[in-house]
């Protein structure tokens, strides 16, 4: 799993590109990855709904939420597998 900050930029052709600056690389098992994916999907859908109904938080509040979530990922431990 790669955790990072997104960046957007506009090309000379007026196209928007998105990149991610990686901040952490975490090796986890499938159950943890699936849980993270489900949590992030739910978070994303909540954010979309908030923007659509006009109740979205300010950018700084969103960053705080994202940072807290990322920190919880870094503290997750998986049983080691032997192969």
mmCIF file of the N, C-alpha and C atoms, coordinates in Angstrom:
data_MODEL
# 
_entry.id   MODEL 
# 
loop_
_atom_site.group_PDB 
_atom_site.id 
_atom_site.type_symbol 
_atom_site.label_atom_id 
_atom_site.label_alt_id 
_atom_site.label_comp_id 
_atom_site.label_asym_id 
_atom_site.label_entity_id 
_atom_site.label_seq_id 
_atom_site.pdbx_PDB_ins_code 
_atom_site.Cartn_x 
_atom_site.Cartn_y 
_atom_site.Cartn_z 
_atom_site.occupancy 
_atom_site.B_iso_or_equiv 
_atom_site.pdbx_formal_charge 
_atom_site.auth_seq_id 
_atom_site.auth_comp_id 
_atom_site.auth_asym_id 
_atom_site.auth_atom_id 
_atom_site.pdbx_PDB_model_num 
ATOM 1   N N  . UNK A 1 1  ? 0.856   -1.150  0.000   1.00 0.00 ? 1  UNK A N  1 
ATOM 2   C CA . UNK A 1 1  ? 0.000   0.000   0.000   1.00 0.00 ? 1  UNK A CA 1 
ATOM 3   C C  . UNK A 1 1  ? 0.907   1.219   0.000   1.00 0.00 ? 1  UNK A C  1 
ATOM 4   N N  . UNK A 1 2  ? 0.601   2.179   -0.837  1.00 0.00 ? 2  UNK A N  1 
ATOM 5   C CA . UNK A 1 2  ? 1.330   3.440   -0.875  1.00 0.00 ? 2  UNK A CA 1 
ATOM 6   C C  . UNK A 1 2  ? 0.411   4.521   -0.343  1.00 0.00 ? 2  UNK A C  1 
ATOM 7   N N  . UNK A 1 3  ? 0.906   5.273   0.616   1.00 0.00 ? 3  UNK A N  1 
ATOM 8   C CA . UNK A 1 3  ? 0.161   6.410   1.150   1.00 0.00 ? 3  UNK A CA 1 
ATOM 9   C C  . UNK A 1 3  ? 0.907   7.660   0.727   1.00 0.00 ? 3  UNK A C  1 
ATOM 10  N N  . UNK A 1 4  ? 0.193   8.632   0.177   1.00 0.00 ? 4  UNK A N  1 
ATOM 11  C CA . UNK A 1 4  ? 0.847   9.842   -0.292  1.00 0.00 ? 4  UNK A CA 1 
ATOM 12  C C  . UNK A 1 4  ? -0.123  10.980  -0.472  1.00 0.00 ? 4  UNK A C  1 
ATOM 13  N N  . UNK A 1 5  ? 0.420   12.101  -0.903  1.00 0.00 ? 5  UNK A N  1 
ATOM 14  C CA . UNK A 1 5  ? -0.390  13.298  -1.134  1.00 0.00 ? 5  UNK A CA 1 
ATOM 15  C C  . UNK A 1 5  ? -0.586  13.492  -2.633  1.00 0.00 ? 5  UNK A C  1 
ATOM 16  N N  . UNK A 1 6  ? -1.825  13.755  -3.028  1.00 0.00 ? 6  UNK A N  1 
ATOM 17  C CA . UNK A 1 6  ? -2.083  13.974  -4.452  1.00 0.00 ? 6  UNK A CA 1 
ATOM 18  C C  . UNK A 1 6  ? -1.673  15.380  -4.879  1.00 0.00 ? 6  UNK A C  1 
ATOM 19  N N  . UNK A 1 7  ? -1.250  15.490  -6.119  1.00 0.00 ? 7  UNK A N  1 
ATOM 20  C CA . UNK A 1 7  ? -0.950  16.782  -6.735  1.00 0.00 ? 7  UNK A CA 1 
ATOM 21  C C  . UNK A 1 7  ? -1.657  16.830  -8.074  1.00 0.00 ? 7  UNK A C  1 
ATOM 22  N N  . UNK A 1 8  ? -2.159  17.993  -8.427  1.00 0.00 ? 8  UNK A N  1 
ATOM 23  C CA . UNK A 1 8  ? -2.747  18.162  -9.750  1.00 0.00 ? 8  UNK A CA 1 
ATOM 24  C C  . UNK A 1 8  ? -2.015  19.284  -10.463 1.00 0.00 ? 8  UNK A C  1 
ATOM 25  N N  . UNK A 1 9  ? -1.908  19.158  -11.761 1.00 0.00 ? 9  UNK A N  1 
ATOM 26  C CA . UNK A 1 9  ? -1.333  20.227  -12.559 1.00 0.00 ? 9  UNK A CA 1 
ATOM 27  C C  . UNK A 1 9  ? -1.995  20.215  -13.924 1.00 0.00 ? 9  UNK A C  1 
ATOM 28  N N  . UNK A 1 10 ? -1.962  21.371  -14.569 1.00 0.00 ? 10 UNK A N  1 
ATOM 29  C CA . UNK A 1 10 ? -2.588  21.532  -15.871 1.00 0.00 ? 10 UNK A CA 1 
ATOM 30  C C  . UNK A 1 10 ? -1.505  21.639  -16.935 1.00 0.00 ? 10 UNK A C  1 
ATOM 31  N N  . UNK A 1 11 ? -1.661  20.887  -18.002 1.00 0.00 ? 11 UNK A N  1 
ATOM 32  C CA . UNK A 1 11 ? -0.696  20.910  -19.099 1.00 0.00 ? 11 UNK A CA 1 
ATOM 33  C C  . UNK A 1 11 ? -0.959  22.116  -19.992 1.00 0.00 ? 11 UNK A C  1 
ATOM 34  N N  . UNK A 1 12 ? -0.048  22.345  -20.933 1.00 0.00 ? 12 UNK A N  1 
ATOM 35  C CA . UNK A 1 12 ? -0.228  23.435  -21.902 1.00 0.00 ? 12 UNK A CA 1 
ATOM 36  C C  . UNK A 1 12 ? -1.473  23.220  -22.756 1.00 0.00 ? 12 UNK A C  1 
ATOM 37  N N  . UNK A 1 13 ? -1.910  21.968  -22.852 1.00 0.00 ? 13 UNK A N  1 
ATOM 38  C CA . UNK A 1 13 ? -3.112  21.644  -23.639 1.00 0.00 ? 13 UNK A CA 1 
ATOM 39  C C  . UNK A 1 13 ? -4.378  21.712  -22.791 1.00 0.00 ? 13 UNK A C  1 
ATOM 40  N N  . UNK A 1 14 ? -4.276  22.276  -21.592 1.00 0.00 ? 14 UNK A N  1 
ATOM 41  C CA . UNK A 1 14 ? -5.401  22.439  -20.661 1.00 0.00 ? 14 UNK A CA 1 
ATOM 42  C C  . UNK A 1 14 ? -5.944  21.117  -20.130 1.00 0.00 ? 14 UNK A C  1 
ATOM 43  N N  . UNK A 1 15 ? -5.127  20.092  -20.120 1.00 0.00 ? 15 UNK A N  1 
ATOM 44  C CA . UNK A 1 15 ? -5.522  18.828  -19.514 1.00 0.00 ? 15 UNK A CA 1 
ATOM 45  C C  . UNK A 1 15 ? -5.036  18.810  -18.071 1.00 0.00 ? 15 UNK A C  1 
ATOM 46  N N  . UNK A 1 16 ? -5.831  18.218  -17.187 1.00 0.00 ? 16 UNK A N  1 
ATOM 47  C CA . UNK A 1 16 ? -5.440  18.116  -15.785 1.00 0.00 ? 16 UNK A CA 1 
ATOM 48  C C  . UNK A 1 16 ? -4.853  16.740  -15.533 1.00 0.00 ? 16 UNK A C  1 
ATOM 49  N N  . UNK A 1 17 ? -3.668  16.719  -14.958 1.00 0.00 ? 17 UNK A N  1 
ATOM 50  C CA . UNK A 1 17 ? -3.007  15.468  -14.589 1.00 0.00 ? 17 UNK A CA 1 
ATOM 51  C C  . UNK A 1 17 ? -2.900  15.391  -13.078 1.00 0.00 ? 17 UNK A C  1 
ATOM 52  N N  . UNK A 1 18 ? -2.939  14.175  -12.573 1.00 0.00 ? 18 UNK A N  1 
ATOM 53  C CA . UNK A 1 18 ? -2.839  13.950  -11.134 1.00 0.00 ? 18 UNK A CA 1 
ATOM 54  C C  . UNK A 1 18 ? -1.649  13.031  -10.880 1.00 0.00 ? 18 UNK A C  1 
ATOM 55  N N  . UNK A 1 19 ? -0.866  13.380  -9.870  1.00 0.00 ? 19 UNK A N  1 
ATOM 56  C CA . UNK A 1 19 ? 0.231   12.514  -9.443  1.00 0.00 ? 19 UNK A CA 1 
ATOM 57  C C  . UNK A 1 19 ? 0.154   12.366  -7.930  1.00 0.00 ? 19 UNK A C  1 
ATOM 58  N N  . UNK A 1 20 ? 0.897   11.404  -7.404  1.00 0.00 ? 20 UNK A N  1 
ATOM 59  C CA . UNK A 1 20 ? 0.920   11.175  -5.961  1.00 0.00 ? 20 UNK A CA 1 
ATOM 60  C C  . UNK A 1 20 ? 2.369   11.207  -5.494  1.00 0.00 ? 20 UNK A C  1 
ATOM 61  N N  . UNK A 1 21 ? 2.633   12.028  -4.470  1.00 0.00 ? 21 UNK A N  1 
ATOM 62  C CA . UNK A 1 21 ? 3.943   12.028  -3.817  1.00 0.00 ? 21 UNK A CA 1 
ATOM 63  C C  . UNK A 1 21 ? 3.890   11.000  -2.697  1.00 0.00 ? 21 UNK A C  1 
ATOM 64  N N  . UNK A 1 22 ? 4.574   9.868   -2.852  1.00 0.00 ? 22 UNK A N  1 
ATOM 65  C CA . UNK A 1 22 ? 4.501   8.834   -1.820  1.00 0.00 ? 22 UNK A CA 1 
ATOM 66  C C  . UNK A 1 22 ? 5.128   9.294   -0.508  1.00 0.00 ? 22 UNK A C  1 
ATOM 67  N N  . UNK A 1 23 ? 4.464   8.955   0.589   1.00 0.00 ? 23 UNK A N  1 
ATOM 68  C CA . UNK A 1 23 ? 4.966   9.279   1.923   1.00 0.00 ? 23 UNK A CA 1 
ATOM 69  C C  . UNK A 1 23 ? 5.288   8.022   2.714   1.00 0.00 ? 23 UNK A C  1 
ATOM 70  N N  . UNK A 1 24 ? 4.612   6.937   2.399   1.00 0.00 ? 24 UNK A N  1 
ATOM 71  C CA . UNK A 1 24 ? 4.850   5.691   3.126   1.00 0.00 ? 24 UNK A CA 1 
ATOM 72  C C  . UNK A 1 24 ? 4.534   4.516   2.212   1.00 0.00 ? 24 UNK A C  1 
ATOM 73  N N  . UNK A 1 25 ? 5.310   3.477   2.350   1.00 0.00 ? 25 UNK A N  1 
ATOM 74  C CA . UNK A 1 25 ? 5.071   2.222   1.651   1.00 0.00 ? 25 UNK A CA 1 
ATOM 75  C C  . UNK A 1 25 ? 4.927   1.158   2.721   1.00 0.00 ? 25 UNK A C  1 
ATOM 76  N N  . UNK A 1 26 ? 3.755   0.527   2.740   1.00 0.00 ? 26 UNK A N  1 
ATOM 77  C CA . UNK A 1 26 ? 3.454   -0.422  3.799   1.00 0.00 ? 26 UNK A CA 1 
ATOM 78  C C  . UNK A 1 26 ? 3.060   -1.754  3.167   1.00 0.00 ? 26 UNK A C  1 
ATOM 79  N N  . UNK A 1 27 ? 3.715   -2.810  3.587   1.00 0.00 ? 27 UNK A N  1 
ATOM 80  C CA . UNK A 1 27 ? 3.379   -4.144  3.097   1.00 0.00 ? 27 UNK A CA 1 
ATOM 81  C C  . UNK A 1 27 ? 2.397   -4.766  4.084   1.00 0.00 ? 27 UNK A C  1 
ATOM 82  N N  . UNK A 1 28 ? 1.222   -5.134  3.572   1.00 0.00 ? 28 UNK A N  1 
ATOM 83  C CA . UNK A 1 28 ? 0.172   -5.696  4.425   1.00 0.00 ? 28 UNK A CA 1 
ATOM 84  C C  . UNK A 1 28 ? -0.437  -6.908  3.738   1.00 0.00 ? 28 UNK A C  1 
ATOM 85  N N  . UNK A 1 29 ? -1.205  -7.663  4.494   1.00 0.00 ? 29 UNK A N  1 
ATOM 86  C CA . UNK A 1 29 ? -1.914  -8.809  3.954   1.00 0.00 ? 29 UNK A CA 1 
ATOM 87  C C  . UNK A 1 29 ? -3.216  -8.390  3.286   1.00 0.00 ? 29 UNK A C  1 
ATOM 88  N N  . UNK A 1 30 ? -3.806  -9.313  2.577   1.00 0.00 ? 30 UNK A N  1 
ATOM 89  C CA . UNK A 1 30 ? -5.037  -9.052  1.841   1.00 0.00 ? 30 UNK A CA 1 
ATOM 90  C C  . UNK A 1 30 ? -6.188  -8.573  2.727   1.00 0.00 ? 30 UNK A C  1 
ATOM 91  N N  . UNK A 1 31 ? -6.435  -9.148  3.913   1.00 0.00 ? 31 UNK A N  1 
ATOM 92  C CA . UNK A 1 31 ? -7.556  -8.672  4.738   1.00 0.00 ? 31 UNK A CA 1 
ATOM 93  C C  . UNK A 1 31 ? -7.416  -7.194  5.133   1.00 0.00 ? 31 UNK A C  1 
ATOM 94  N N  . UNK A 1 32 ? -6.198  -6.795  5.474   1.00 0.00 ? 32 UNK A N  1 
ATOM 95  C CA . UNK A 1 32 ? -5.982  -5.395  5.848   1.00 0.00 ? 32 UNK A CA 1 
ATOM 96  C C  . UNK A 1 32 ? -6.176  -4.488  4.646   1.00 0.00 ? 32 UNK A C  1 
ATOM 97  N N  . UNK A 1 33 ? -5.620  -4.877  3.498   1.00 0.00 ? 33 UNK A N  1 
ATOM 98  C CA . UNK A 1 33 ? -5.781  -4.076  2.285   1.00 0.00 ? 33 UNK A CA 1 
ATOM 99  C C  . UNK A 1 33 ? -7.257  -3.905  1.937   1.00 0.00 ? 33 UNK A C  1 
ATOM 100 N N  . UNK A 1 34 ? -8.015  -4.989  2.015   1.00 0.00 ? 34 UNK A N  1 
ATOM 101 C CA . UNK A 1 34 ? -9.440  -4.911  1.690   1.00 0.00 ? 34 UNK A CA 1 
ATOM 102 C C  . UNK A 1 34 ? -10.187 -4.014  2.670   1.00 0.00 ? 34 UNK A C  1 
ATOM 103 N N  . UNK A 1 35 ? -9.822  -4.063  3.955   1.00 0.00 ? 35 UNK A N  1 
ATOM 104 C CA . UNK A 1 35 ? -10.461 -3.190  4.949   1.00 0.00 ? 35 UNK A CA 1 
ATOM 105 C C  . UNK A 1 35 ? -10.141 -1.731  4.649   1.00 0.00 ? 35 UNK A C  1 
ATOM 106 N N  . UNK A 1 36 ? -8.881  -1.440  4.336   1.00 0.00 ? 36 UNK A N  1 
ATOM 107 C CA . UNK A 1 36 ? -8.490  -0.065  4.009   1.00 0.00 ? 36 UNK A CA 1 
ATOM 108 C C  . UNK A 1 36 ? -9.238  0.427   2.771   1.00 0.00 ? 36 UNK A C  1 
ATOM 109 N N  . UNK A 1 37 ? -9.316  -0.429  1.754   1.00 0.00 ? 37 UNK A N  1 
ATOM 110 C CA . UNK A 1 37 ? -10.029 -0.040  0.538   1.00 0.00 ? 37 UNK A CA 1 
ATOM 111 C C  . UNK A 1 37 ? -11.480 0.293   0.842   1.00 0.00 ? 37 UNK A C  1 
ATOM 112 N N  . UNK A 1 38 ? -12.135 -0.525  1.648   1.00 0.00 ? 38 UNK A N  1 
ATOM 113 C CA . UNK A 1 38 ? -13.535 -0.281  2.002   1.00 0.00 ? 38 UNK A CA 1 
ATOM 114 C C  . UNK A 1 38 ? -13.680 1.022   2.786   1.00 0.00 ? 38 UNK A C  1 
ATOM 115 N N  . UNK A 1 39 ? -12.770 1.265   3.739   1.00 0.00 ? 39 UNK A N  1 
ATOM 116 C CA . UNK A 1 39 ? -12.831 2.500   4.527   1.00 0.00 ? 39 UNK A CA 1 
ATOM 117 C C  . UNK A 1 39 ? -12.620 3.726   3.645   1.00 0.00 ? 39 UNK A C  1 
ATOM 118 N N  . UNK A 1 40 ? -11.658 3.664   2.733   1.00 0.00 ? 40 UNK A N  1 
ATOM 119 C CA . UNK A 1 40 ? -11.384 4.812   1.868   1.00 0.00 ? 40 UNK A CA 1 
ATOM 120 C C  . UNK A 1 40 ? -12.515 5.026   0.863   1.00 0.00 ? 40 UNK A C  1 
ATOM 121 N N  . UNK A 1 41 ? -13.114 3.945   0.378   1.00 0.00 ? 41 UNK A N  1 
ATOM 122 C CA . UNK A 1 41 ? -14.246 4.087   -0.534  1.00 0.00 ? 41 UNK A CA 1 
ATOM 123 C C  . UNK A 1 41 ? -15.408 4.768   0.180   1.00 0.00 ? 41 UNK A C  1 
ATOM 124 N N  . UNK A 1 42 ? -15.681 4.356   1.409   1.00 0.00 ? 42 UNK A N  1 
ATOM 125 C CA . UNK A 1 42 ? -16.755 4.980   2.185   1.00 0.00 ? 42 UNK A CA 1 
ATOM 126 C C  . UNK A 1 42 ? -16.442 6.453   2.454   1.00 0.00 ? 42 UNK A C  1 
ATOM 127 N N  . UNK A 1 43 ? -15.204 6.747   2.826   1.00 0.00 ? 43 UNK A N  1 
ATOM 128 C CA . UNK A 1 43 ? -14.787 8.128   3.072   1.00 0.00 ? 43 UNK A CA 1 
ATOM 129 C C  . UNK A 1 43 ? -14.962 8.970   1.806   1.00 0.00 ? 43 UNK A C  1 
ATOM 130 N N  . UNK A 1 44 ? -14.545 8.427   0.658   1.00 0.00 ? 44 UNK A N  1 
ATOM 131 C CA . UNK A 1 44 ? -14.658 9.153   -0.603  1.00 0.00 ? 44 UNK A CA 1 
ATOM 132 C C  . UNK A 1 44 ? -16.113 9.418   -0.957  1.00 0.00 ? 44 UNK A C  1 
ATOM 133 N N  . UNK A 1 45 ? -16.969 8.415   -0.807  1.00 0.00 ? 45 UNK A N  1 
ATOM 134 C CA . UNK A 1 45 ? -18.395 8.610   -1.098  1.00 0.00 ? 45 UNK A CA 1 
ATOM 135 C C  . UNK A 1 45 ? -19.014 9.651   -0.169  1.00 0.00 ? 45 UNK A C  1 
ATOM 136 N N  . UNK A 1 46 ? -18.619 9.644   1.108   1.00 0.00 ? 46 UNK A N  1 
ATOM 137 C CA . UNK A 1 46 ? -19.106 10.660  2.048   1.00 0.00 ? 46 UNK A CA 1 
ATOM 138 C C  . UNK A 1 46 ? -18.666 12.054  1.616   1.00 0.00 ? 46 UNK A C  1 
ATOM 139 N N  . UNK A 1 47 ? -17.422 12.180  1.147   1.00 0.00 ? 47 UNK A N  1 
ATOM 140 C CA . UNK A 1 47 ? -16.921 13.480  0.698   1.00 0.00 ? 47 UNK A CA 1 
ATOM 141 C C  . UNK A 1 47 ? -17.670 13.956  -0.543  1.00 0.00 ? 47 UNK A C  1 
ATOM 142 N N  . UNK A 1 48 ? -17.912 13.059  -1.487  1.00 0.00 ? 48 UNK A N  1 
ATOM 143 C CA . UNK A 1 48 ? -18.660 13.427  -2.691  1.00 0.00 ? 48 UNK A CA 1 
ATOM 144 C C  . UNK A 1 48 ? -20.050 13.909  -2.311  1.00 0.00 ? 48 UNK A C  1 
ATOM 145 N N  . UNK A 1 49 ? -20.712 13.174  -1.432  1.00 0.00 ? 49 UNK A N  1 
ATOM 146 C CA . UNK A 1 49 ? -22.049 13.565  -0.984  1.00 0.00 ? 49 UNK A CA 1 
ATOM 147 C C  . UNK A 1 49 ? -22.016 14.933  -0.304  1.00 0.00 ? 49 UNK A C  1 
ATOM 148 N N  . UNK A 1 50 ? -21.000 15.171  0.520   1.00 0.00 ? 50 UNK A N  1 
ATOM 149 C CA . UNK A 1 50 ? -20.890 16.451  1.215   1.00 0.00 ? 50 UNK A CA 1 
ATOM 150 C C  . UNK A 1 50 ? -20.693 17.597  0.224   1.00 0.00 ? 50 UNK A C  1 
ATOM 151 N N  . UNK A 1 51 ? -19.898 17.402  -0.809  1.00 0.00 ? 51 UNK A N  1 
ATOM 152 C CA . UNK A 1 51 ? -19.710 18.447  -1.814  1.00 0.00 ? 51 UNK A CA 1 
ATOM 153 C C  . UNK A 1 51 ? -20.996 18.675  -2.594  1.00 0.00 ? 51 UNK A C  1 
ATOM 154 N N  . UNK A 1 52 ? -21.710 17.594  -2.897  1.00 0.00 ? 52 UNK A N  1 
ATOM 155 C CA . UNK A 1 52 ? -22.952 17.730  -3.658  1.00 0.00 ? 52 UNK A CA 1 
ATOM 156 C C  . UNK A 1 52 ? -24.033 18.454  -2.867  1.00 0.00 ? 52 UNK A C  1 
ATOM 157 N N  . UNK A 1 53 ? -24.104 18.217  -1.553  1.00 0.00 ? 53 UNK A N  1 
ATOM 158 C CA . UNK A 1 53 ? -25.157 18.880  -0.775  1.00 0.00 ? 53 UNK A CA 1 
ATOM 159 C C  . UNK A 1 53 ? -24.669 20.149  -0.075  1.00 0.00 ? 53 UNK A C  1 
ATOM 160 N N  . UNK A 1 54 ? -23.421 20.553  -0.345  1.00 0.00 ? 54 UNK A N  1 
ATOM 161 C CA . UNK A 1 54 ? -22.921 21.826  0.173   1.00 0.00 ? 54 UNK A CA 1 
ATOM 162 C C  . UNK A 1 54 ? -22.453 21.799  1.613   1.00 0.00 ? 54 UNK A C  1 
ATOM 163 N N  . UNK A 1 55 ? -22.222 20.622  2.183   1.00 0.00 ? 55 UNK A N  1 
ATOM 164 C CA . UNK A 1 55 ? -21.782 20.553  3.576   1.00 0.00 ? 55 UNK A CA 1 
ATOM 165 C C  . UNK A 1 55 ? -20.327 20.103  3.705   1.00 0.00 ? 55 UNK A C  1 
ATOM 166 N N  . UNK A 1 56 ? -19.564 20.183  2.615   1.00 0.00 ? 56 UNK A N  1 
ATOM 167 C CA . UNK A 1 56 ? -18.164 19.736  2.651   1.00 0.00 ? 56 UNK A CA 1 
ATOM 168 C C  . UNK A 1 56 ? -17.341 20.616  3.579   1.00 0.00 ? 56 UNK A C  1 
ATOM 169 N N  . UNK A 1 57 ? -16.417 20.011  4.320   1.00 0.00 ? 57 UNK A N  1 
ATOM 170 C CA . UNK A 1 57 ? -15.555 20.794  5.211   1.00 0.00 ? 57 UNK A CA 1 
ATOM 171 C C  . UNK A 1 57 ? -14.546 21.607  4.409   1.00 0.00 ? 57 UNK A C  1 
ATOM 172 N N  . UNK A 1 58 ? -13.917 22.533  5.084   1.00 0.00 ? 58 UNK A N  1 
ATOM 173 C CA . UNK A 1 58 ? -12.853 23.302  4.449   1.00 0.00 ? 58 UNK A CA 1 
ATOM 174 C C  . UNK A 1 58 ? -11.671 22.394  4.187   1.00 0.00 ? 58 UNK A C  1 
ATOM 175 N N  . UNK A 1 59 ? -10.799 22.816  3.291   1.00 0.00 ? 59 UNK A N  1 
ATOM 176 C CA . UNK A 1 59 ? -9.645  22.001  2.901   1.00 0.00 ? 59 UNK A CA 1 
ATOM 177 C C  . UNK A 1 59 ? -8.811  21.585  4.108   1.00 0.00 ? 59 UNK A C  1 
ATOM 178 N N  . UNK A 1 60 ? -8.540  22.493  5.038   1.00 0.00 ? 60 UNK A N  1 
ATOM 179 C CA . UNK A 1 60 ? -7.715  22.172  6.204   1.00 0.00 ? 60 UNK A CA 1 
ATOM 180 C C  . UNK A 1 60 ? -8.345  21.057  7.035   1.00 0.00 ? 60 UNK A C  1 
ATOM 181 N N  . UNK A 1 61 ? -9.667  21.086  7.192   1.00 0.00 ? 61 UNK A N  1 
ATOM 182 C CA . UNK A 1 61 ? -10.338 20.041  7.961   1.00 0.00 ? 61 UNK A CA 1 
ATOM 183 C C  . UNK A 1 61 ? -10.214 18.696  7.255   1.00 0.00 ? 61 UNK A C  1 
ATOM 184 N N  . UNK A 1 62 ? -10.292 18.703  5.931   1.00 0.00 ? 62 UNK A N  1 
ATOM 185 C CA . UNK A 1 62 ? -10.155 17.469  5.171   1.00 0.00 ? 62 UNK A CA 1 
ATOM 186 C C  . UNK A 1 62 ? -8.753  16.904  5.341   1.00 0.00 ? 62 UNK A C  1 
ATOM 187 N N  . UNK A 1 63 ? -7.731  17.768  5.300   1.00 0.00 ? 63 UNK A N  1 
ATOM 188 C CA . UNK A 1 63 ? -6.358  17.293  5.486   1.00 0.00 ? 63 UNK A CA 1 
ATOM 189 C C  . UNK A 1 63 ? -6.168  16.671  6.855   1.00 0.00 ? 63 UNK A C  1 
ATOM 190 N N  . UNK A 1 64 ? -6.788  17.243  7.889   1.00 0.00 ? 64 UNK A N  1 
ATOM 191 C CA . UNK A 1 64 ? -6.668  16.690  9.234   1.00 0.00 ? 64 UNK A CA 1 
ATOM 192 C C  . UNK A 1 64 ? -7.242  15.284  9.270   1.00 0.00 ? 64 UNK A C  1 
ATOM 193 N N  . UNK A 1 65 ? -8.415  15.105  8.662   1.00 0.00 ? 65 UNK A N  1 
ATOM 194 C CA . UNK A 1 65 ? -9.040  13.786  8.630   1.00 0.00 ? 65 UNK A CA 1 
ATOM 195 C C  . UNK A 1 65 ? -8.159  12.792  7.888   1.00 0.00 ? 65 UNK A C  1 
ATOM 196 N N  . UNK A 1 66 ? -7.644  13.202  6.745   1.00 0.00 ? 66 UNK A N  1 
ATOM 197 C CA . UNK A 1 66 ? -6.806  12.316  5.954   1.00 0.00 ? 66 UNK A CA 1 
ATOM 198 C C  . UNK A 1 66 ? -5.539  11.955  6.710   1.00 0.00 ? 66 UNK A C  1 
ATOM 199 N N  . UNK A 1 67 ? -4.918  12.926  7.375   1.00 0.00 ? 67 UNK A N  1 
ATOM 200 C CA . UNK A 1 67 ? -3.687  12.657  8.116   1.00 0.00 ? 67 UNK A CA 1 
ATOM 201 C C  . UNK A 1 67 ? -3.942  11.668  9.239   1.00 0.00 ? 67 UNK A C  1 
ATOM 202 N N  . UNK A 1 68 ? -5.059  11.821  9.932   1.00 0.00 ? 68 UNK A N  1 
ATOM 203 C CA . UNK A 1 68 ? -5.393  10.907  11.017  1.00 0.00 ? 68 UNK A CA 1 
ATOM 204 C C  . UNK A 1 68 ? -5.580  9.497   10.476  1.00 0.00 ? 68 UNK A C  1 
ATOM 205 N N  . UNK A 1 69 ? -6.266  9.389   9.352   1.00 0.00 ? 69 UNK A N  1 
ATOM 206 C CA . UNK A 1 69 ? -6.489  8.083   8.752   1.00 0.00 ? 69 UNK A CA 1 
ATOM 207 C C  . UNK A 1 69 ? -5.165  7.456   8.336   1.00 0.00 ? 69 UNK A C  1 
ATOM 208 N N  . UNK A 1 70 ? -4.297  8.231   7.708   1.00 0.00 ? 70 UNK A N  1 
ATOM 209 C CA . UNK A 1 70 ? -3.002  7.708   7.286   1.00 0.00 ? 70 UNK A CA 1 
ATOM 210 C C  . UNK A 1 70 ? -2.192  7.234   8.478   1.00 0.00 ? 70 UNK A C  1 
ATOM 211 N N  . UNK A 1 71 ? -2.248  7.977   9.572   1.00 0.00 ? 71 UNK A N  1 
ATOM 212 C CA . UNK A 1 71 ? -1.494  7.584   10.764  1.00 0.00 ? 71 UNK A CA 1 
ATOM 213 C C  . UNK A 1 71 ? -1.987  6.238   11.284  1.00 0.00 ? 71 UNK A C  1 
ATOM 214 N N  . UNK A 1 72 ? -3.301  6.001   11.223  1.00 0.00 ? 72 UNK A N  1 
ATOM 215 C CA . UNK A 1 72 ? -3.809  4.721   11.712  1.00 0.00 ? 72 UNK A CA 1 
ATOM 216 C C  . UNK A 1 72 ? -3.332  3.578   10.826  1.00 0.00 ? 72 UNK A C  1 
ATOM 217 N N  . UNK A 1 73 ? -3.140  3.818   9.529   1.00 0.00 ? 73 UNK A N  1 
ATOM 218 C CA . UNK A 1 73 ? -2.614  2.794   8.640   1.00 0.00 ? 73 UNK A CA 1 
ATOM 219 C C  . UNK A 1 73 ? -1.199  2.423   9.042   1.00 0.00 ? 73 UNK A C  1 
ATOM 220 N N  . UNK A 1 74 ? -0.394  3.419   9.366   1.00 0.00 ? 74 UNK A N  1 
ATOM 221 C CA . UNK A 1 74 ? 0.997   3.169   9.685   1.00 0.00 ? 74 UNK A CA 1 
ATOM 222 C C  . UNK A 1 74 ? 1.138   2.358   10.968  1.00 0.00 ? 74 UNK A C  1 
ATOM 223 N N  . UNK A 1 75 ? 0.143   2.431   11.858  1.00 0.00 ? 75 UNK A N  1 
ATOM 224 C CA . UNK A 1 75 ? 0.221   1.720   13.125  1.00 0.00 ? 75 UNK A CA 1 
ATOM 225 C C  . UNK A 1 75 ? -0.407  0.331   13.066  1.00 0.00 ? 75 UNK A C  1 
ATOM 226 N N  . UNK A 1 76 ? -0.910  -0.054  11.916  1.00 0.00 ? 76 UNK A N  1 
ATOM 227 C CA . UNK A 1 76 ? -1.530  -1.366  11.767  1.00 0.00 ? 76 UNK A CA 1 
ATOM 228 C C  . UNK A 1 76 ? -0.446  -2.424  11.621  1.00 0.00 ? 76 UNK A C  1 
ATOM 229 N N  . UNK A 1 77 ? -0.611  -3.504  12.343  1.00 0.00 ? 77 UNK A N  1 
ATOM 230 C CA . UNK A 1 77 ? 0.361   -4.590  12.223  1.00 0.00 ? 77 UNK A CA 1 
ATOM 231 C C  . UNK A 1 77 ? -0.322  -5.824  11.675  1.00 0.00 ? 77 UNK A C  1 
ATOM 232 N N  . UNK A 1 78 ? 0.411   -6.580  10.964  1.00 0.00 ? 78 UNK A N  1 
ATOM 233 C CA . UNK A 1 78 ? -0.066  -7.831  10.369  1.00 0.00 ? 78 UNK A CA 1 
ATOM 234 C C  . UNK A 1 78 ? 0.772   -8.970  10.930  1.00 0.00 ? 78 UNK A C  1 
ATOM 235 N N  . UNK A 1 79 ? 0.173   -10.127 11.124  1.00 0.00 ? 79 UNK A N  1 
ATOM 236 C CA . UNK A 1 79 ? 1.010   -11.268 11.499  1.00 0.00 ? 79 UNK A CA 1 
ATOM 237 C C  . UNK A 1 79 ? 1.974   -11.575 10.357  1.00 0.00 ? 79 UNK A C  1 
ATOM 238 N N  . UNK A 1 80 ? 3.188   -11.902 10.685  1.00 0.00 ? 80 UNK A N  1 
ATOM 239 C CA . UNK A 1 80 ? 4.152   -12.196 9.623   1.00 0.00 ? 80 UNK A CA 1 
ATOM 240 C C  . UNK A 1 80 ? 3.846   -13.567 9.038   1.00 0.00 ? 80 UNK A C  1 
ATOM 241 N N  . UNK A 1 81 ? 4.105   -13.672 7.751   1.00 0.00 ? 81 UNK A N  1 
ATOM 242 C CA . UNK A 1 81 ? 3.871   -14.958 7.093   1.00 0.00 ? 81 UNK A CA 1 
ATOM 243 C C  . UNK A 1 81 ? 5.219   -15.605 6.809   1.00 0.00 ? 81 UNK A C  1 
ATOM 244 N N  . UNK A 1 82 ? 5.223   -16.878 6.889   1.00 0.00 ? 82 UNK A N  1 
ATOM 245 C CA . UNK A 1 82 ? 6.451   -17.601 6.557   1.00 0.00 ? 82 UNK A CA 1 
ATOM 246 C C  . UNK A 1 82 ? 6.225   -18.339 5.260   1.00 0.00 ? 82 UNK A C  1 
ATOM 247 N N  . UNK A 1 83 ? 7.199   -18.356 4.417   1.00 0.00 ? 83 UNK A N  1 
ATOM 248 C CA . UNK A 1 83 ? 6.964   -18.974 3.139   1.00 0.00 ? 83 UNK A CA 1 
ATOM 249 C C  . UNK A 1 83 ? 8.049   -19.782 2.704   1.00 0.00 ? 83 UNK A C  1 
# 
